[in-house]
Amino acid sequence: MAKVLLWVIVILAVILVMRVVAAQKIKQNQQTRNPQQGRTQSKRGKAEPMVRCEHCGVHLPRSQALMSDGHTWCSLEHAKHGPRK
């Protein structure tokens, strides 16, 4: 029974040491990382509303859609064809 208890303590100590070392590595990587790496969201820009083409149903950003008579279209050709029936 004493041997089992000893092995459990040794295994728990090894796990604890591994977690401490891993936490130190993560902290060190965060400190040495380029400050520009964490700013990917600002480079992408803000999210914009998506709209659906009345003809084919594809979703696209509102800034890229064609608006006509209260309808949204993905292309001029689909605007000419009108809504799908």
C-alpha positions as CSV (number, residue, x, y, z in Angstrom):
1,M,0.0,0.0,0.0
2,A,2.9,2.4,0.8
3,K,4.4,1.8,-2.7
4,V,1.1,2.7,-4.4
5,L,0.8,5.9,-2.3
6,L,4.4,6.8,-3.2
7,W,3.8,6.3,-6.9
8,V,0.6,8.4,-6.7
9,I,2.6,11.2,-5.1
10,V,5.4,11.0,-7.6
11,I,2.9,11.1,-10.5
12,L,1.1,14.1,-9.1
13,A,4.4,15.9,-8.5
14,V,5.5,15.3,-12.1
15,I,2.1,16.6,-13.4
16,L,2.4,19.7,-11.2
17,V,5.9,20.4,-12.5
18,M,4.8,19.9,-16.1
19,R,2.0,22.4,-15.6
20,V,4.2,25.0,-14.0
21,V,6.8,24.7,-16.9
22,A,4.0,25.0,-19.5
23,A,2.6,28.1,-17.9
24,Q,6.0,29.7,-17.8
25,K,6.5,29.0,-21.5
26,I,3.2,30.5,-22.4
27,K,3.9,33.6,-20.3
28,Q,7.3,33.9,-21.9
29,N,5.9,33.6,-25.4
30,Q,3.3,36.2,-24.7
31,Q,5.9,38.7,-23.5
32,T,8.2,38.2,-26.5
33,R,5.5,38.1,-29.2
34,N,5.2,40.9,-31.7
35,P,2.6,43.4,-30.5
36,Q,1.1,43.5,-34.0
37,Q,0.1,39.8,-33.9
38,G,-2.8,40.3,-31.6
39,R,-4.5,42.9,-33.8
40,T,-5.8,40.8,-36.6
41,Q,-9.4,41.8,-35.8
42,S,-8.7,45.5,-36.4
43,K,-7.1,44.7,-39.8
44,R,-10.1,42.8,-41.0
45,G,-12.4,45.7,-40.3
46,K,-15.8,45.6,-38.7
47,A,-18.5,43.1,-39.5
48,E,-21.2,44.2,-41.8
49,P,-24.7,42.9,-42.3
50,M,-25.3,40.1,-44.8
51,V,-28.2,40.3,-47.3
52,R,-29.7,37.6,-49.4
53,C,-30.0,37.7,-53.2
54,E,-33.7,37.6,-54.2
55,H,-33.0,35.4,-57.2
56,C,-30.4,32.8,-56.2
57,G,-30.4,33.1,-52.4
58,V,-26.7,33.6,-52.0
59,H,-25.7,35.7,-49.0
60,L,-23.3,38.6,-49.5
61,P,-22.2,41.8,-47.6
62,R,-24.6,44.6,-47.9
63,S,-21.9,46.9,-49.4
64,Q,-21.4,44.4,-52.3
65,A,-25.1,43.9,-53.0
66,L,-27.2,45.7,-55.6
67,M,-30.3,47.4,-54.1
68,S,-33.3,48.0,-56.4
69,D,-37.0,48.7,-55.4
70,G,-36.5,47.3,-51.9
71,H,-34.9,44.0,-53.2
72,T,-31.3,42.9,-53.0
73,W,-29.4,41.2,-55.8
74,C,-25.9,39.7,-56.1
75,S,-25.5,40.8,-59.7
76,L,-27.0,42.9,-62.4
77,E,-28.1,39.8,-64.3
78,H,-30.1,38.5,-61.3
79,A,-31.7,42.0,-60.9
80,K,-32.8,41.8,-64.5
81,H,-34.3,38.2,-64.0
82,G,-36.2,39.2,-60.9
83,P,-37.1,37.1,-57.9
84,R,-37.1,33.3,-58.5
85,K,-40.6,31.8,-58.5
